Amino acid sequence: MARLTLIRLCLPLLALSLGGCAAFRPDHPTARADSTALPPTYEQLSWPGASVHLITIPDPVTYPLRVGVAQTLAPVNQTLAHLCGAQFCGMVALNAGFFDPHNGLTTAAVVVGGALVADPRQNPRLMTNPDLAGSLDKILNRSEFRRYDCHGRPAYAITPHRQPLPLGCSLVDAVAAGPQLLPNNTEVIEGFFDTGLTPPRDALGSRRANARSAVGIRADGSLLLVMVAQVPGLASSGMTLAQLADLMAQQGAVQALNLDGGSSSTLVYGPTTYYGRLDSLGQPQQRSVKSILWVANPQLALPSTPKKKDP
């Protein structure tokens, strides 16, 4: 297992000292207001052949991690500004679910505010693709990151799409991606890696180093957002999925979900945008995406926007 060389920049975006709540455990429907609310922090970590951008959300009750969707594909920073109503009104954003760049429609279920706003079953290129017919049921049940409302408090989980809700909880936000990285790799049961073909179909290039994005949950309920960026001057840089799982475990995650990667990998922290994929000249690639995970600045009001589904 490779080890991280830490370049810990630990830059808190807001120097706030708010009376808040302890981080919310996803498997426990109650929480205690017994700690000072800490805002998300950013760290840059050095890994052999990669640069790791890490966001830690120690108090996801005061700073909830939300799901957002773009009606038309857009860069992560533009989608963030649109969702929260102004430039720099969001603290953090990371690209999230898979989508079809040819028609702009989602290939992953997205729920925002309790409503299904992006439905992969409405994507004809997915549903009628003969190469995916045998894996379609697995694809439609891929793992997702969820935010619940449990007795008026947010809770988080990573679970298959069809997993029933916990008793006493309602689903607020969700975005499907996959596979799960922790506690176990689910790439086969979710149809990402098909060993029934020769050679096996590897939809994510999981054994090759690439830019990657992931979300994780620690045992104490705090959340992790990770974006792995390529580094210039190397023929192969980034991480494999196995390396990404190692990284998430080293950072204390007990559950972790791979998100869309490659040129989609983009992290926004305050006014700065970090890109994951490099072109042949070593320059960052910016790609428009369908959905994001994001944290709002609690000092700014959020606009009320109508919910729409993909056409």
Secondary structure as a PSIPRED ss2 file (coil, helix, strand):
# PSIPRED VFORMAT (PSIPRED V4.0)

   1 M C   1.000  0.000  0.000
   2 A C   1.000  0.000  0.000
   3 R C   1.000  0.000  0.000
   4 L C   1.000  0.000  0.000
   5 T E   0.000  0.000  1.000
   6 L E   0.000  0.000  1.000
   7 I E   0.000  0.000  1.000
   8 R E   0.000  0.000  1.000
   9 L E   0.000  0.000  1.000
  10 C E   0.000  0.000  1.000
  11 L E   0.000  0.000  1.000
  12 P E   0.000  0.000  1.000
  13 L C   1.000  0.000  0.000
  14 L C   1.000  0.000  0.000
  15 A C   1.000  0.000  0.000
  16 L C   1.000  0.000  0.000
  17 S C   1.000  0.000  0.000
  18 L E   0.000  0.000  1.000
  19 G E   0.000  0.000  1.000
  20 G E   0.000  0.000  1.000
  21 C C   1.000  0.000  0.000
  22 A C   1.000  0.000  0.000
  23 A C   1.000  0.000  0.000
  24 F C   1.000  0.000  0.000
  25 R C   1.000  0.000  0.000
  26 P C   1.000  0.000  0.000
  27 D C   1.000  0.000  0.000
  28 H C   1.000  0.000  0.000
  29 P C   1.000  0.000  0.000
  30 T C   1.000  0.000  0.000
  31 A C   1.000  0.000  0.000
  32 R C   1.000  0.000  0.000
  33 A C   1.000  0.000  0.000
  34 D C   1.000  0.000  0.000
  35 S E   0.000  0.000  1.000
  36 T E   0.000  0.000  1.000
  37 A E   0.000  0.000  1.000
  38 L C   1.000  0.000  0.000
  39 P C   1.000  0.000  0.000
  40 P C   1.000  0.000  0.000
  41 T E   0.000  0.000  1.000
  42 Y E   0.000  0.000  1.000
  43 E E   0.000  0.000  1.000
  44 Q E   0.000  0.000  1.000
  45 L E   0.000  0.000  1.000
  46 S E   0.000  0.000  1.000
  47 W E   0.000  0.000  1.000
  48 P C   1.000  0.000  0.000
  49 G C   1.000  0.000  0.000
  50 A E   0.000  0.000  1.000
  51 S E   0.000  0.000  1.000
  52 V E   0.000  0.000  1.000
  53 H E   0.000  0.000  1.000
  54 L E   0.000  0.000  1.000
  55 I E   0.000  0.000  1.000
  56 T E   0.000  0.000  1.000
  57 I E   0.000  0.000  1.000
  58 P C   1.000  0.000  0.000
  59 D C   1.000  0.000  0.000
  60 P C   1.000  0.000  0.000
  61 V C   1.000  0.000  0.000
  62 T C   1.000  0.000  0.000
  63 Y C   1.000  0.000  0.000
  64 P C   1.000  0.000  0.000
  65 L C   1.000  0.000  0.000
  66 R E   0.000  0.000  1.000
  67 V E   0.000  0.000  1.000
  68 G E   0.000  0.000  1.000
  69 V E   0.000  0.000  1.000
  70 A E   0.000  0.000  1.000
  71 Q E   0.000  0.000  1.000
  72 T E   0.000  0.000  1.000
  73 L E   0.000  0.000  1.000
  74 A E   0.000  0.000  1.000
  75 P C   1.000  0.000  0.000
  76 V H   0.000  1.000  0.000
  77 N H   0.000  1.000  0.000
  78 Q H   0.000  1.000  0.000
  79 T H   0.000  1.000  0.000
  80 L H   0.000  1.000  0.000
  81 A H   0.000  1.000  0.000
  82 H H   0.000  1.000  0.000
  83 L H   0.000  1.000  0.000
  84 C H   0.000  1.000  0.000
  85 G C   1.000  0.000  0.000
  86 A C   1.000  0.000  0.000
  87 Q C   1.000  0.000  0.000
  88 F C   1.000  0.000  0.000
  89 C C   1.000  0.000  0.000
  90 G E   0.000  0.000  1.000
  91 M E   0.000  0.000  1.000
  92 V E   0.000  0.000  1.000
  93 A E   0.000  0.000  1.000
  94 L E   0.000  0.000  1.000
  95 N E   0.000  0.000  1.000
  96 A C   1.000  0.000  0.000
  97 G C   1.000  0.000  0.000
  98 F C   1.000  0.000  0.000
  99 F E   0.000  0.000  1.000
 100 D C   1.000  0.000  0.000
 101 P C   1.000  0.000  0.000
 102 H C   1.000  0.000  0.000
 103 N C   1.000  0.000  0.000
 104 G C   1.000  0.000  0.000
 105 L C   1.000  0.000  0.000
 106 T E   0.000  0.000  1.000
 107 T C   1.000  0.000  0.000
 108 A C   1.000  0.000  0.000
 109 A C   1.000  0.000  0.000
 110 V E   0.000  0.000  1.000
 111 V E   0.000  0.000  1.000
 112 V E   0.000  0.000  1.000
 113 G C   1.000  0.000  0.000
 114 G C   1.000  0.000  0.000
 115 A E   0.000  0.000  1.000
 116 L E   0.000  0.000  1.000
 117 V E   0.000  0.000  1.000
 118 A E   0.000  0.000  1.000
 119 D C   1.000  0.000  0.000
 120 P H   0.000  1.000  0.000
 121 R H   0.000  1.000  0.000
 122 Q H   0.000  1.000  0.000
 123 N C   1.000  0.000  0.000
 124 P H   0.000  1.000  0.000
 125 R H   0.000  1.000  0.000
 126 L H   0.000  1.000  0.000
 127 M H   0.000  1.000  0.000
 128 T C   1.000  0.000  0.000
 129 N C   1.000  0.000  0.000
 130 P H   0.000  1.000  0.000
 131 D H   0.000  1.000  0.000
 132 L H   0.000  1.000  0.000
 133 A H   0.000  1.000  0.000
 134 G H   0.000  1.000  0.000
 135 S H   0.000  1.000  0.000
 136 L H   0.000  1.000  0.000
 137 D H   0.000  1.000  0.000
 138 K H   0.000  1.000  0.000
 139 I H   0.000  1.000  0.000
 140 L C   1.000  0.000  0.000
 141 N C   1.000  0.000  0.000
 142 R C   1.000  0.000  0.000
 143 S E   0.000  0.000  1.000
 144 E E   0.000  0.000  1.000
 145 F E   0.000  0.000  1.000
 146 R E   0.000  0.000  1.000
 147 R E   0.000  0.000  1.000
 148 Y E   0.000  0.000  1.000
 149 D E   0.000  0.000  1.000
 150 C E   0.000  0.000  1.000
 151 H C   1.000  0.000  0.000
 152 G C   1.000  0.000  0.000
 153 R E   0.000  0.000  1.000
 154 P E   0.000  0.000  1.000
 155 A E   0.000  0.000  1.000
 156 Y E   0.000  0.000  1.000
 157 A E   0.000  0.000  1.000
 158 I E   0.000  0.000  1.000
 159 T E   0.000  0.000  1.000
 160 P E   0.000  0.000  1.000
 161 H C   1.000  0.000  0.000
 162 R C   1.000  0.000  0.000
 163 Q C   1.000  0.000  0.000
 164 P C   1.000  0.000  0.000
 165 L C   1.000  0.000  0.000
 166 P C   1.000  0.000  0.000
 167 L C   1.000  0.000  0.000
 168 G C   1.000  0.000  0.000
 169 C E   0.000  0.000  1.000
 170 S E   0.000  0.000  1.000
 171 L E   0.000  0.000  1.000
 172 V E   0.000  0.000  1.000
 173 D E   0.000  0.000  1.000
 174 A E   0.000  0.000  1.000
 175 V E   0.000  0.000  1.000
 176 A E   0.000  0.000  1.000
 177 A C   1.000  0.000  0.000
 178 G C   1.000  0.000  0.000
 179 P C   1.000  0.000  0.000
 180 Q E   0.000  0.000  1.000
 181 L E   0.000  0.000  1.000
 182 L E   0.000  0.000  1.000
 183 P C   1.000  0.000  0.000
 184 N C   1.000  0.000  0.000
 185 N C   1.000  0.000  0.000
 186 T C   1.000  0.000  0.000
 187 E C   1.000  0.000  0.000
 188 V C   1.000  0.000  0.000
 189 I C   1.000  0.000  0.000
 190 E C   1.000  0.000  0.000
 191 G C   1.000  0.000  0.000
 192 F C   1.000  0.000  0.000
 193 F E   0.000  0.000  1.000
 194 D E   0.000  0.000  1.000
 195 T C   1.000  0.000  0.000
 196 G C   1.000  0.000  0.000
 197 L C   1.000  0.000  0.000
 198 T C   1.000  0.000  0.000
 199 P C   1.000  0.000  0.000
 200 P C   1.000  0.000  0.000
 201 R E   0.000  0.000  1.000
 202 D E   0.000  0.000  1.000
 203 A C   1.000  0.000  0.000
 204 L C   1.000  0.000  0.000
 205 G C   1.000  0.000  0.000
 206 S C   1.000  0.000  0.000
 207 R C   1.000  0.000  0.000
 208 R C   1.000  0.000  0.000
 209 A C   1.000  0.000  0.000
 210 N E   0.000  0.000  1.000
 211 A C   1.000  0.000  0.000
 212 R E   0.000  0.000  1.000
 213 S E   0.000  0.000  1.000
 214 A E   0.000  0.000  1.000
 215 V E   0.000  0.000  1.000
 216 G E   0.000  0.000  1.000
 217 I E   0.000  0.000  1.000
 218 R E   0.000  0.000  1.000
 219 A C   1.000  0.000  0.000
 220 D C   1.000  0.000  0.000
 221 G C   1.000  0.000  0.000
 222 S C   1.000  0.000  0.000
 223 L E   0.000  0.000  1.000
 224 L E   0.000  0.000  1.000
 225 L E   0.000  0.000  1.000
 226 V E   0.000  0.000  1.000
 227 M E   0.000  0.000  1.000
 228 V E   0.000  0.000  1.000
 229 A E   0.000  0.000  1.000
 230 Q C   1.000  0.000  0.000
 231 V C   1.000  0.000  0.000
 232 P C   1.000  0.000  0.000
 233 G C   1.000  0.000  0.000
 234 L C   1.000  0.000  0.000
 235 A C   1.000  0.000  0.000
 236 S C   1.000  0.000  0.000
 237 S C   1.000  0.000  0.000
 238 G C   1.000  0.000  0.000
 239 M E   0.000  0.000  1.000
 240 T C   1.000  0.000  0.000
 241 L H   0.000  1.000  0.000
 242 A H   0.000  1.000  0.000
 243 Q H   0.000  1.000  0.000
 244 L H   0.000  1.000  0.000
 245 A H   0.000  1.000  0.000
 246 D H   0.000  1.000  0.000
 247 L H   0.000  1.000  0.000
 248 M H   0.000  1.000  0.000
 249 A H   0.000  1.000  0.000
 250 Q H   0.000  1.000  0.000
 251 Q C   1.000  0.000  0.000
 252 G C   1.000  0.000  0.000
 253 A E   0.000  0.000  1.000
 254 V E   0.000  0.000  1.000
 255 Q E   0.000  0.000  1.000
 256 A E   0.000  0.000  1.000
 257 L E   0.000  0.000  1.000
 258 N E   0.000  0.000  1.000
 259 L C   1.000  0.000  0.000
 260 D C   1.000  0.000  0.000
 261 G C   1.000  0.000  0.000
 262 G H   0.000  1.000  0.000
 263 S H   0.000  1.000  0.000
 264 S H   0.000  1.000  0.000
 265 S C   1.000  0.000  0.000
 266 T E   0.000  0.000  1.000
 267 L E   0.000  0.000  1.000
 268 V E   0.000  0.000  1.000
 269 Y E   0.000  0.000  1.000
 270 G C   1.000  0.000  0.000
 271 P C   1.000  0.000  0.000
 272 T E   0.000  0.000  1.000
 273 T E   0.000  0.000  1.000
 274 Y E   0.000  0.000  1.000
 275 Y E   0.000  0.000  1.000
 276 G C   1.000  0.000  0.000
 277 R C   1.000  0.000  0.000
 278 L E   0.000  0.000  1.000
 279 D C   1.000  0.000  0.000
 280 S C   1.000  0.000  0.000
 281 L C   1.000  0.000  0.000
 282 G C   1.000  0.000  0.000
 283 Q C   1.000  0.000  0.000
 284 P E   0.000  0.000  1.000
 285 Q C   1.000  0.000  0.000
 286 Q C   1.000  0.000  0.000
 287 R C   1.000  0.000  0.000
 288 S C   1.000  0.000  0.000
 289 V E   0.000  0.000  1.000
 290 K E   0.000  0.000  1.000
 291 S E   0.000  0.000  1.000
 292 I E   0.000  0.000  1.000
 293 L E   0.000  0.000  1.000
 294 W E   0.000  0.000  1.000
 295 V E   0.000  0.000  1.000
 296 A E   0.000  0.000  1.000
 297 N C   1.000  0.000  0.000
 298 P C   1.000  0.000  0.000
 299 Q C   1.000  0.000  0.000
 300 L C   1.000  0.000  0.000
 301 A C   1.000  0.000  0.000
 302 L C   1.000  0.000  0.000
 303 P C   1.000  0.000  0.000
 304 S C   1.000  0.000  0.000
 305 T C   1.000  0.000  0.000
 306 P C   1.000  0.000  0.000
 307 K C   1.000  0.000  0.000
 308 K C   1.000  0.000  0.000
 309 K C   1.000  0.000  0.000
 310 D C   1.000  0.000  0.000
 311 P C   1.000  0.000  0.000
